[in-house]
Amino acid sequence: MFGVWEDGRYVGVVIFGGGASPEIGRRFDLARSQVCELTRVALREHTEPVSRIVSQALRQLRQSSPGLQLVVSFADPAHGHHGGIYQAMNWTYLGTSDPSKAYIHRATGKLLHQRVVTRSGVGTQFGRAARVHRRADCDPVILPGKHRYALGLDRATRRQLDALAQPYPAVEGSTVSRPTSGGEGRVRSPATALVSQSGGLSQTLGLERSASLRPPVPLSGWEPSSSGQSTQRARPGDHDVRLSAHVDPP
């Protein structure tokens, strides 16, 4: 996990993790230790471009993890993300994952993951029985697959990615269609939204790096920035930005 400071002020984090799937590197014949996932970029109001902040974090990650060969990340169109930050950094686009099923709660309109919706309203969370949402109170919807991006850190991996590269997706409009006649609705990606993912890192880092940037604008609360979306447009200038890494040991 990398903490980010602008002019001595803490503005957020960049987090890399092992990925949700144990097969994250299988497509490229890589071991788990050779692949990681960029799982979260959460920044309050800031001046430095998100792409530059992430690039600095990647440089430090490579220095501390010489065996790392691939970084992957996902942009969720159901939350308005198309991966603009990865496109700005010249990551390779690998298409989308499979669509998934979710639910919309009728009373609140809230979009719910299928793990928190059961027929009885009782589910299992963290190994314990917990009250969740009843399926009878929700409408099923189909979420579009997530955009997949990858960054090769060595020549051989970059060659593999080049052979799989697809054209970058564009920003789309969005609607959530509710089901009719007992069928399933469909979520189309909204143009703007900010959602963060969670994750961690399985290696110990302890590096700092500075860059020449401008002072940040006044802070007005946290606004997560993740999966390709930035909350602030970049403004060139001169001031200090520092990334400090901290993780729990494996």
Residue frames as qw, qx, qy, qz and C-alpha x, y, z in Angstrom:
[[0.000, 0.889, 0.458, 0.000, 0.00, 0.00, 0.00],
 [0.432, 0.178, 0.014, 0.884, 1.40, 3.40, -1.00],
 [0.092, -0.808, -0.412, 0.410, 0.37, 6.54, 0.86],
 [0.419, 0.528, 0.286, 0.681, 0.31, 9.70, -1.26],
 [0.269, -0.718, -0.266, 0.583, 1.24, 13.18, 0.00],
 [0.386, 0.676, 0.224, 0.586, 1.13, 16.54, -1.78],
 [0.048, 0.666, -0.233, 0.707, 3.12, 19.34, -0.11],
 [0.054, 0.195, -0.779, 0.593, 3.22, 17.31, 3.06],
 [0.603, 0.014, 0.302, -0.738, -0.55, 16.68, 3.07],
 [0.293, 0.021, 0.954, 0.052, -1.90, 13.15, 2.94],
 [0.483, 0.274, -0.173, -0.813, -4.27, 12.81, -0.02],
 [0.898, 0.125, -0.028, -0.421, -4.85, 9.07, -0.43],
 [0.591, -0.350, 0.722, 0.080, -3.55, 5.61, -1.25],
 [0.653, 0.420, -0.511, -0.369, -2.60, 3.34, -4.14],
 [0.666, -0.302, 0.639, -0.238, -3.04, -0.34, -3.27],
 [0.540, 0.349, -0.706, -0.297, -1.79, -3.45, -5.02],
 [0.720, -0.250, 0.523, -0.380, -2.93, -6.95, -4.08],
 [0.316, -0.201, 0.905, 0.200, -2.70, -10.59, -5.03],
 [0.392, 0.025, -0.575, -0.718, -5.99, -10.47, -6.91],
 [0.711, -0.112, 0.298, -0.627, -9.37, -12.02, -6.18],
 [0.957, 0.203, -0.095, -0.183, -8.66, -15.11, -8.28],
 [0.661, -0.506, 0.507, 0.222, -5.86, -17.60, -7.52],
 [0.729, 0.301, 0.495, 0.364, -5.63, -18.14, -11.30],
 [0.111, 0.921, 0.036, -0.372, -4.76, -14.51, -12.01],
 [0.020, -0.711, 0.572, 0.409, -1.52, -15.38, -13.83],
 [0.702, 0.044, 0.709, 0.056, -2.49, -18.70, -15.36],
 [0.629, 0.743, 0.212, -0.090, -3.34, -17.22, -18.75],
 [0.304, 0.877, -0.368, 0.060, 0.26, -16.03, -19.02],
 [0.888, 0.036, -0.384, 0.250, 1.92, -19.06, -17.41],
 [0.119, 0.568, -0.426, 0.694, 2.94, -16.95, -14.44],
 [0.447, -0.290, -0.760, 0.371, 2.98, -17.88, -10.76],
 [0.271, -0.867, -0.418, -0.024, 0.96, -15.91, -8.19],
 [0.515, -0.632, 0.005, 0.579, 4.18, -14.26, -7.00],
 [0.392, 0.000, 0.436, 0.810, 4.82, -12.91, -10.52],
 [0.077, -0.536, -0.523, -0.658, 1.47, -11.14, -10.88],
 [0.071, -0.364, -0.589, 0.718, -0.40, -8.55, -8.84],
 [0.062, 0.708, 0.609, 0.353, -3.57, -6.52, -9.21],
 [0.032, 0.145, -0.155, 0.977, -3.96, -2.77, -8.85],
 [0.194, -0.489, -0.850, 0.043, -7.00, -2.94, -6.58],
 [0.144, -0.878, -0.428, 0.161, -7.56, 0.60, -5.35],
 [0.332, 0.226, -0.006, 0.916, -6.70, 4.19, -6.14],
 [0.268, -0.806, -0.527, 0.023, -8.47, 6.29, -3.50],
 [0.386, 0.094, -0.070, 0.915, -7.64, 10.01, -3.50],
 [0.006, -0.798, -0.427, 0.426, -9.19, 13.06, -1.92],
 [0.385, 0.919, 0.089, -0.001, -9.08, 16.30, -3.90],
 [0.676, -0.381, 0.331, 0.536, -5.64, 16.56, -5.43],
 [0.247, 0.821, -0.219, -0.466, -3.60, 18.31, -8.14],
 [0.127, -0.439, 0.822, 0.341, -1.23, 15.68, -9.53],
 [0.692, 0.182, -0.443, -0.541, -2.64, 13.50, -12.36],
 [0.876, -0.234, 0.337, -0.254, -3.80, 10.10, -11.17],
 [0.907, 0.389, -0.124, 0.107, -1.81, 8.46, -13.97],
 [0.334, 0.675, -0.493, 0.436, 1.42, 10.02, -12.68],
 [0.529, -0.515, 0.497, -0.456, 0.71, 9.01, -9.08],
 [0.968, 0.011, 0.206, -0.144, 0.06, 5.42, -10.15],
 [0.736, 0.575, -0.282, 0.222, 3.19, 5.46, -12.34],
 [0.013, -0.681, 0.579, -0.448, 5.32, 6.45, -9.35],
 [0.757, -0.303, 0.452, -0.360, 3.78, 3.68, -7.27],
 [0.957, 0.289, 0.008, -0.026, 4.51, 1.19, -10.05],
 [0.457, 0.688, -0.468, 0.313, 8.16, 2.28, -10.23],
 [0.303, -0.554, 0.629, -0.454, 8.59, 1.69, -6.51],
 [0.906, -0.049, 0.296, -0.300, 6.76, -1.63, -6.72],
 [0.854, 0.468, -0.208, 0.089, 9.08, -2.83, -9.49],
 [0.191, 0.690, -0.575, 0.395, 12.16, -1.77, -7.54],
 [0.461, -0.402, 0.637, -0.469, 11.06, -3.72, -4.48],
 [0.821, 0.111, 0.517, -0.215, 9.66, -6.74, -6.37],
 [0.072, 0.556, -0.640, -0.526, 12.15, -7.65, -9.13],
 [0.212, 0.049, 0.963, 0.162, 10.34, -10.93, -9.86],
 [0.417, 0.584, 0.487, -0.498, 7.07, -9.19, -10.69],
 [0.284, 0.002, 0.682, 0.674, 6.20, -9.50, -14.39],
 [0.117, -0.455, -0.639, -0.610, 2.57, -8.43, -14.75],
 [0.118, 0.234, 0.504, -0.823, 0.10, -5.98, -13.19],
 [0.080, -0.435, -0.762, -0.473, -3.61, -6.26, -13.96],
 [0.141, 0.236, 0.444, -0.853, -6.60, -4.13, -13.10],
 [0.091, 0.504, 0.826, 0.236, -10.29, -3.88, -13.86],
 [0.157, 0.047, 0.029, -0.986, -12.67, -1.03, -14.73],
 [0.178, 0.393, 0.879, -0.202, -16.33, -1.62, -13.91],
 [0.057, -0.248, -0.445, -0.859, -18.72, -0.16, -16.54],
 [0.361, -0.630, -0.680, -0.100, -21.65, -0.73, -14.15],
 [0.391, -0.739, -0.260, 0.484, -20.13, 2.09, -12.07],
 [0.265, 0.956, 0.040, -0.117, -19.20, 4.33, -14.97],
 [0.378, -0.670, 0.532, 0.354, -15.58, 3.25, -15.42],
 [0.836, 0.543, -0.027, -0.072, -14.06, 2.57, -18.81],
 [0.862, -0.187, 0.120, 0.456, -10.38, 2.59, -17.80],
 [0.313, 0.930, -0.013, 0.194, -9.28, 6.07, -18.84],
 [0.382, -0.820, 0.424, 0.046, -6.37, 6.05, -16.39],
 [0.764, -0.150, 0.575, 0.253, -4.99, 2.83, -17.88],
 [0.627, 0.670, 0.297, 0.263, -5.37, 4.14, -21.40],
 [0.029, 0.980, -0.176, 0.092, -3.43, 7.27, -20.39],
 [0.471, -0.650, 0.593, 0.068, -0.65, 5.00, -19.10],
 [0.506, 0.482, -0.627, -0.343, -0.63, 2.80, -22.25],
 [0.511, -0.142, 0.817, -0.227, -1.79, -0.36, -20.53],
 [0.178, 0.036, -0.847, -0.499, -2.99, -3.18, -22.78],
 [0.647, 0.019, 0.216, -0.731, -6.74, -3.69, -23.05],
 [0.028, -0.133, 0.986, 0.092, -7.77, -7.36, -22.92],
 [0.408, -0.319, -0.671, -0.531, -11.52, -7.09, -23.40],
 [0.524, -0.426, 0.214, -0.706, -14.19, -7.74, -20.77],
 [0.136, -0.088, 0.947, -0.278, -14.90, -10.44, -18.25],
 [0.166, -0.384, -0.858, -0.298, -18.16, -12.40, -18.38],
 [0.381, -0.496, -0.088, -0.775, -21.39, -10.62, -17.38],
 [0.198, -0.056, -0.864, 0.460, -22.60, -11.33, -13.84],
 [0.355, -0.624, -0.611, -0.332, -25.91, -11.42, -12.02],
 [0.115, 0.022, -0.483, 0.868, -26.91, -8.90, -9.36],
 [0.127, -0.655, -0.745, 0.000, -30.07, -7.50, -7.81],
 [0.029, -0.380, 0.022, -0.924, -31.82, -4.15, -7.38],
 [0.076, -0.339, -0.779, 0.522, -33.63, -3.69, -4.07],
 [0.019, 0.646, 0.616, 0.451, -37.14, -2.50, -4.91],
 [0.324, -0.855, -0.371, 0.163, -37.62, -0.27, -1.87],
 [0.386, -0.747, 0.134, 0.525, -34.26, 1.53, -2.01],
 [0.612, 0.783, -0.092, -0.060, -33.14, 1.13, -5.62],
 [0.300, -0.732, 0.602, 0.108, -29.77, -0.05, -4.32],
 [0.753, 0.417, -0.493, -0.126, -27.69, -2.35, -6.51],
 [0.695, -0.508, 0.470, -0.196, -26.77, -5.51, -4.56],
 [0.200, 0.435, -0.866, -0.144, -24.20, -8.23, -5.16],
 [0.777, -0.112, -0.491, -0.378, -25.75, -11.67, -5.45],
 [0.474, 0.059, -0.763, 0.435, -23.83, -12.80, -2.35],
 [0.067, 0.057, 0.535, -0.840, -26.00, -10.58, -0.15],
 [0.645, 0.061, -0.082, -0.758, -29.32, -11.76, -1.57],
 [0.018, 0.049, -0.999, 0.018, -30.84, -15.13, -0.63],
 [0.394, -0.390, -0.687, -0.470, -34.25, -16.72, -0.76],
 [0.538, -0.557, -0.604, 0.186, -34.64, -16.78, 3.03],
 [0.095, -0.921, 0.046, -0.375, -32.95, -13.47, 3.83],
 [0.659, -0.661, 0.351, 0.065, -30.25, -15.24, 5.82],
 [0.747, 0.578, -0.300, 0.137, -26.77, -15.79, 4.44],
 [0.836, -0.363, -0.037, 0.409, -23.19, -16.45, 5.53],
 [0.272, 0.888, -0.176, 0.326, -20.68, -13.64, 5.98],
 [0.048, 0.663, -0.648, 0.371, -17.18, -14.17, 7.39],
 [0.343, 0.075, -0.925, 0.142, -18.14, -17.73, 8.30],
 [0.107, 0.243, 0.721, -0.640, -21.19, -16.72, 10.34],
 [0.098, 0.633, 0.739, 0.207, -24.91, -16.58, 9.68],
 [0.080, -0.273, -0.093, 0.954, -26.01, -13.02, 8.91],
 [0.392, 0.689, 0.526, -0.309, -29.17, -11.25, 7.87],
 [0.212, -0.115, 0.511, 0.825, -29.10, -10.30, 4.19],
 [0.441, 0.249, -0.071, -0.859, -31.71, -9.25, 1.62],
 [0.629, 0.236, 0.717, -0.183, -34.60, -11.45, 0.57],
 [0.230, 0.022, 0.710, 0.665, -34.74, -12.36, -3.10],
 [0.089, 0.670, 0.730, 0.104, -38.49, -11.67, -3.11],
 [0.104, -0.879, -0.204, 0.419, -37.75, -7.99, -2.32],
 [0.202, -0.584, 0.457, 0.640, -35.34, -7.58, -5.23],
 [0.759, 0.612, 0.061, -0.215, -35.31, -7.59, -9.00],
 [0.774, -0.178, 0.402, 0.455, -32.54, -9.49, -10.82],
 [0.371, 0.887, -0.156, -0.224, -30.31, -7.64, -13.28],
 [0.897, 0.144, 0.109, 0.403, -27.35, -8.60, -15.45],
 [0.224, -0.870, 0.210, 0.385, -24.19, -6.55, -14.94],
 [0.683, 0.689, -0.244, 0.022, -21.87, -6.05, -17.91],
 [0.891, -0.080, -0.126, 0.429, -18.44, -7.64, -17.76],
 [0.328, -0.864, 0.106, 0.366, -15.59, -5.57, -16.35],
 [0.549, 0.787, -0.265, 0.091, -12.96, -4.06, -18.63],
 [0.877, -0.351, 0.118, 0.307, -9.61, -5.84, -18.19],
 [0.309, 0.895, -0.298, 0.125, -6.28, -4.03, -18.47],
 [0.908, -0.278, 0.055, 0.308, -2.74, -5.32, -18.04],
 [0.125, 0.925, -0.360, 0.006, 0.77, -3.89, -17.87],
 [0.949, 0.085, -0.148, 0.264, 3.75, -6.09, -18.76],
 [0.365, -0.893, 0.240, 0.109, 6.89, -5.37, -16.76],
 [0.464, -0.418, 0.660, 0.418, 9.32, -7.36, -18.91],
 [0.248, 0.393, -0.557, -0.689, 9.81, -7.88, -22.65],
 [0.089, -0.070, -0.975, -0.189, 8.42, -11.42, -22.83],
 [0.111, 0.521, 0.741, -0.409, 5.22, -10.51, -21.01],
 [0.231, 0.588, -0.024, -0.775, 4.74, -7.41, -23.16],
 [0.182, 0.210, -0.778, -0.564, 5.00, -9.59, -26.28],
 [0.013, -0.321, -0.945, 0.066, 2.26, -11.84, -24.92],
 [0.140, 0.624, 0.458, -0.618, 0.06, -8.83, -24.22],
 [0.160, 0.442, -0.385, -0.794, 0.65, -7.36, -27.68],
 [0.130, -0.033, -0.907, -0.399, -0.78, -10.53, -29.23],
 [0.102, -0.511, -0.839, 0.158, -3.94, -10.21, -27.11],
 [0.028, -0.297, -0.162, 0.941, -4.44, -6.44, -27.34],
 [0.167, 0.660, 0.705, 0.200, -7.86, -5.07, -28.29],
 [0.104, 0.545, 0.130, 0.822, -8.94, -1.49, -29.11],
 [0.054, -0.078, -0.570, 0.816, -9.59, 0.72, -26.09],
 [0.037, -0.658, -0.749, -0.066, -13.26, 1.08, -25.10],
 [0.017, 0.415, 0.062, 0.907, -14.91, 4.49, -25.17],
 [0.174, 0.129, 0.597, -0.773, -17.07, 6.11, -22.48],
 [0.166, -0.371, -0.800, -0.441, -20.68, 5.05, -22.84],
 [0.449, -0.365, 0.047, -0.814, -24.01, 6.35, -21.65],
 [0.149, 0.028, -0.942, 0.298, -25.82, 4.35, -19.02],
 [0.634, -0.290, -0.054, -0.715, -29.15, 3.13, -17.81],
 [0.147, -0.090, 0.948, -0.268, -30.37, 0.41, -15.48],
 [0.559, -0.089, -0.461, -0.683, -33.31, -1.40, -17.02],
 [0.508, -0.161, 0.676, -0.509, -35.66, -3.14, -14.64],
 [0.106, 0.037, 0.966, 0.231, -37.03, -6.57, -15.52],
 [0.583, 0.098, -0.062, -0.804, -40.38, -7.02, -17.20],
 [0.882, 0.033, -0.259, -0.391, -42.68, -10.04, -17.04],
 [0.891, -0.408, 0.197, -0.013, -40.53, -11.79, -14.47],
 [0.819, 0.421, -0.115, 0.372, -37.34, -11.54, -16.54],
 [0.632, -0.431, -0.072, 0.640, -34.00, -9.98, -15.74],
 [0.167, 0.977, 0.011, -0.129, -33.08, -6.36, -16.20],
 [0.789, 0.245, 0.011, 0.564, -29.75, -5.18, -17.55],
 [0.316, -0.836, -0.005, 0.448, -27.32, -2.57, -16.26],
 [0.623, 0.621, 0.085, 0.467, -25.70, -0.33, -18.86],
 [0.604, -0.175, -0.249, 0.737, -22.67, 1.59, -17.73],
 [0.065, -0.953, -0.252, 0.156, -23.23, 5.08, -16.30],
 [0.514, 0.730, -0.099, 0.439, -21.03, 7.85, -17.64],
 [0.104, 0.601, -0.479, 0.631, -19.84, 9.06, -14.23],
 [0.816, -0.538, -0.105, -0.186, -19.42, 7.39, -10.85],
 [0.173, 0.640, -0.666, 0.342, -16.69, 6.69, -8.33],
 [0.923, -0.332, -0.007, -0.197, -16.27, 3.36, -6.64],
 [0.010, 0.684, -0.720, 0.117, -13.23, 1.91, -4.89],
 [0.907, -0.031, -0.416, -0.054, -12.13, -1.68, -4.60],
 [0.549, -0.736, 0.377, -0.119, -10.22, -3.12, -1.69],
 [0.890, 0.305, -0.294, 0.168, -7.03, -5.12, -1.59],
 [0.587, -0.750, 0.273, 0.132, -3.63, -5.57, -0.04],
 [0.516, 0.694, -0.501, 0.045, -0.02, -6.35, -0.85],
 [0.957, -0.284, -0.042, 0.035, 1.95, -9.40, 0.17],
 [0.730, 0.230, -0.186, 0.615, 5.41, -7.85, 0.17],
 [0.419, -0.757, -0.198, 0.460, 7.21, -5.44, 2.46],
 [0.461, 0.635, 0.143, 0.603, 8.09, -2.08, 0.94],
 [0.416, -0.757, -0.204, 0.461, 9.76, 0.99, 2.38],
 [0.480, 0.158, 0.310, 0.805, 10.50, 3.52, -0.34],
 [0.086, 0.817, 0.291, -0.490, 9.87, 7.18, -0.93],
 [0.463, 0.250, 0.447, 0.724, 10.01, 9.25, -4.10],
 [0.058, 0.673, 0.241, -0.697, 9.43, 12.93, -4.81],
 [0.426, 0.477, 0.559, 0.528, 8.19, 14.69, -7.93],
 [0.088, -0.143, -0.008, 0.986, 7.85, 18.27, -9.09],
 [0.059, -0.594, -0.764, -0.247, 4.19, 19.30, -8.80],
 [0.116, -0.491, -0.028, -0.863, 1.89, 22.18, -7.88],
 [0.167, -0.033, 0.708, -0.685, 0.23, 22.74, -4.51],
 [0.044, -0.414, -0.896, -0.154, -3.14, 21.02, -4.15],
 [0.291, -0.502, -0.214, -0.786, -6.41, 22.93, -4.08],
 [0.382, -0.323, 0.548, -0.670, -8.16, 23.14, -0.65],
 [0.157, -0.052, -0.986, -0.026, -9.33, 19.73, 0.54],
 [0.528, -0.128, 0.030, -0.839, -13.08, 19.23, 0.73],
 [0.800, -0.103, 0.456, -0.377, -13.43, 15.60, 1.85],
 [0.406, -0.212, 0.847, 0.270, -12.71, 12.19, 0.42],
 [0.719, 0.493, -0.038, -0.488, -13.63, 11.39, -3.15],
 [0.724, -0.181, 0.632, 0.210, -12.47, 7.90, -4.14],
 [0.478, 0.676, -0.365, -0.425, -10.86, 7.55, -7.55],
 [0.560, -0.227, 0.795, 0.047, -10.60, 4.08, -8.99],
 [0.612, 0.289, 0.717, 0.167, -10.66, 1.91, -12.06],
 [0.425, 0.335, 0.484, 0.688, -9.83, 4.61, -14.52],
 [0.037, -0.862, -0.358, -0.356, -11.57, 7.72, -13.23],
 [0.424, 0.026, -0.311, 0.850, -9.94, 10.84, -11.76],
 [0.144, -0.799, -0.537, 0.229, -11.60, 13.43, -9.54],
 [0.111, -0.864, 0.063, 0.487, -9.31, 16.32, -10.53],
 [0.705, 0.676, 0.004, 0.215, -7.79, 17.54, -13.78],
 [0.751, -0.219, -0.028, 0.622, -4.03, 17.87, -13.66],
 [0.127, 0.989, -0.018, 0.068, -2.33, 21.27, -13.45],
 [0.780, 0.247, -0.233, 0.526, 1.41, 21.49, -14.10],
 [0.195, -0.911, 0.160, -0.327, 3.67, 23.32, -11.69],
 [0.481, 0.364, -0.665, 0.441, 6.25, 22.82, -8.96],
 [0.545, -0.560, 0.365, -0.506, 5.68, 21.28, -5.56],
 [0.017, 0.353, -0.927, 0.128, 6.52, 18.14, -3.68],
 [0.873, -0.091, -0.117, -0.465, 4.61, 14.87, -3.94],
 [0.041, -0.453, 0.869, -0.193, 5.76, 11.89, -1.91],
 [0.863, -0.097, -0.356, -0.346, 4.71, 8.26, -1.95],
 [0.189, -0.476, 0.784, -0.350, 5.42, 6.15, 1.12],
 [0.701, -0.003, -0.646, -0.303, 4.87, 2.40, 1.07],
 [0.309, -0.305, 0.742, -0.511, 3.61, 0.33, 3.97],
 [0.764, -0.041, -0.481, -0.427, 2.24, -3.21, 4.05],
 [0.781, -0.431, 0.384, -0.239, 1.77, -6.05, 6.45],
 [0.029, -0.478, 0.856, 0.195, 4.42, -8.75, 6.08],
 [0.684, 0.061, -0.580, -0.437, 3.33, -11.99, 4.36]]
